[in-house]
Amino acid sequence: MMTIDLVAESLYKTDIKPICSSMNDLILQLKPVCFKYKNSDTVAYGLVEEQVYKILPQITPLDQNGYPYTINYDLLCLFLLQFIQDKFAN
């Protein structure tokens, strides 16, 4: 199984580097919130796109007008994993 992983990395990925630990301070600036969408009474949980864009623009794509419109939570999980690993290593 290790060989398959290494082959896949060399076929499809270049310039592989660990996520920078300096991102840890940025993770602590994120503020989870609960909210309701304007067209719903259902309570949702997450982050506010505009706030996240100021902190981690890498995970907040912009719409055609240049406004943040979503958060890539799958990418956020990678930053969180690095944060956790760094905290346990110290």
MITOR-587409 format. One record per residue: residue in three letters; x, y, z of N, C-alpha, C in turn; residue number from 0. Coordinates in steps of 0.1 Angstrom, whole numbers, m for minus. Example, Ala and Ser with C-alpha at 12.3 -4.5 7.8 and 13.67 -1.06 7.14 Angstrom:
BEGIN
ALA_132_m57_78_123_m45_78_132_m33_78_0 .
SER_128_m22_71_137_m11_71_129_0_79_1 .
//
This chain:
BEGIN
MET_8_m12_0_0_0_0_9_13_0_0 .
MET_20_13_7_28_24_7_33_28_m7_1 .
THR_36_18_m15_41_20_m29_31_27_m37_2 .
ILE_18_23_m36_7_30_m43_7_45_m40_3 .
ASP_7_48_m27_7_62_m23_18_70_m28_4 .
LEU_30_64_m28_42_71_m33_41_73_m49_5 .
VAL_36_63_m56_34_65_m70_24_75_m73_6 .
ALA_13_75_m66_2_85_m68_8_99_m66_7 .
GLU_16_101_m55_21_114_m52_30_119_m63_8 .
SER_39_110_m68_48_114_m79_41_116_m92_9 .
LEU_30_110_m95_23_112_m107_15_125_m108_10 .
TYR_9_128_m97_m1_139_m97_3_151_m89_11 .
LYS_13_151_m81_16_162_m72_31_165_m73_12 .
THR_34_178_m72_47_183_m71_49_193_m60_13 .
ASP_61_197_m57_63_207_m46_56_205_m33_14 .
ILE_56_192_m29_49_188_m17_56_193_m4_15 .
LYS_49_201_4_55_207_16_44_206_27_16 .
PRO_49_205_40_39_206_51_32_219_52_17 .
ILE_21_219_57_14_232_60_22_240_70_18 .
CYS_23_252_68_31_261_77_25_262_90_19 .
SER_33_260_101_28_261_114_24_275_118_20 .
SER_28_285_111_24_299_114_9_301_112_21 .
MET_3_291_105_m12_292_103_m19_290_116_22 .
ASN_m13_284_126_m19_281_138_m25_294_145_23 .
ASP_m18_305_144_m24_317_150_m36_321_143_24 .
LEU_m37_319_130_m48_322_122_m60_314_126_25 .
ILE_m58_301_128_m69_292_132_m76_297_145_26 .
LEU_m68_303_154_m74_307_167_m82_320_165_27 .
GLN_m81_327_154_m89_339_151_m102_336_145_28 .
LEU_m105_324_140_m118_320_135_m128_319_146_29 .
LYS_m140_325_143_m151_325_153_m163_317_148_30 .
PRO_m165_305_153_m177_297_149_m189_305_154_31 .
VAL_m200_304_146_m212_311_150_m224_301_147_32 .
CYS_m235_305_152_m248_299_148_m256_310_141_33 .
PHE_m264_306_132_m272_316_124_m284_310_117_34 .
LYS_m292_318_111_m303_314_103_m301_320_89_35 .
TYR_m303_312_79_m303_318_65_m315_327_64_36 .
LYS_m315_337_56_m326_347_54_m339_340_50_37 .
ASN_m338_329_43_m350_323_38_m354_310_46_38 .
SER_m349_309_58_m352_297_66_m352_301_81_39 .
ASP_m359_293_88_m360_294_103_m350_284_110_40 .
THR_m344_275_102_m335_265_107_m322_271_111_41 .
VAL_m318_267_123_m305_272_129_m294_264_122_42 .
ALA_m284_271_117_m272_264_111_m260_269_119_43 .
TYR_m249_261_117_m236_264_124_m225_265_114_44 .
GLY_m216_274_116_m205_276_107_m197_288_110_45 .
LEU_m191_293_99_m183_305_100_m188_316_90_46 .
VAL_m185_328_92_m190_339_83_m179_341_72_47 .
GLU_m183_339_60_m174_340_49_m165_352_49_48 .
GLU_m171_364_51_m163_376_50_m153_377_61_49 .
GLN_m156_371_73_m146_371_84_m135_361_81_50 .
VAL_m138_350_75_m128_339_72_m119_344_61_51 .
TYR_m125_351_51_m117_356_40_m106_366_45_52 .
LYS_m108_374_55_m98_383_61_m87_375_68_53 .
ILE_m90_363_73_m80_355_80_m74_344_71_54 .
LEU_m82_337_64_m77_326_56_m83_327_42_55 .
PRO_m78_336_34_m84_337_20_m82_325_12_56 .
GLN_m73_316_15_m70_304_8_m82_294_8_57 .
ILE_m91_295_18_m102_286_18_m115_293_15_58 .
THR_m115_305_11_m127_313_8_m127_318_m6_59 .
PRO_m133_310_m16_m134_315_m29_m143_327_m31_60 .
LEU_m140_335_m41_m147_347_m44_m157_345_m56_61 .
ASP_m168_352_m56_m177_351_m67_m172_361_m78_62 .
GLN_m180_362_m89_m176_370_m100_m175_385_m96_63 .
ASN_m181_389_m85_m180_403_m81_m169_405_m71_64 .
GLY_m162_395_m67_m151_396_m58_m154_395_m43_65 .
TYR_m167_389_m41_m171_387_m27_m170_373_m23_66 .
PRO_m165_370_m10_m165_356_m6_m179_350_m6_67 .
TYR_m181_338_m11_m194_333_m12_m195_319_m5_68 .
THR_m185_313_m1_m185_300_6_m172_298_13_69 .
ILE_m172_287_21_m159_283_28_m157_269_24_70 .
ASN_m144_266_20_m141_252_17_m137_245_30_71 .
TYR_m147_240_37_m145_233_50_m135_221_49_72 .
ASP_m135_215_37_m125_204_36_m111_209_37_73 .
LEU_m108_220_32_m95_226_33_m92_231_48_74 .
LEU_m103_236_54_m102_240_68_m98_229_77_75 .
CYS_m103_217_74_m99_205_82_m85_202_81_76 .
LEU_m78_205_70_m64_202_69_m56_212_78_77 .
PHE_m60_225_78_m54_234_87_m56_230_101_78 .
LEU_m68_226_104_m71_221_118_m63_209_122_79 .
LEU_m61_200_113_m53_188_116_m38_192_119_80 .
GLN_m33_202_111_m19_207_114_m19_213_127_81 .
PHE_m29_221_130_m30_228_143_m29_218_155_82 .
ILE_m37_207_154_m38_197_164_m24_190_165_83 .
GLN_m19_186_154_m6_179_154_5_188_161_84 .
ASP_5_200_158_15_209_164_13_211_179_85 .
LYS_1_211_183_m2_213_197_2_200_205_86 .
PHE_0_188_199_4_176_206_19_174_205_87 .
ALA_25_180_196_40_178_194_47_186_205_88 .
ASN_41_197_209_47_206_219_45_202_233_89 .
//
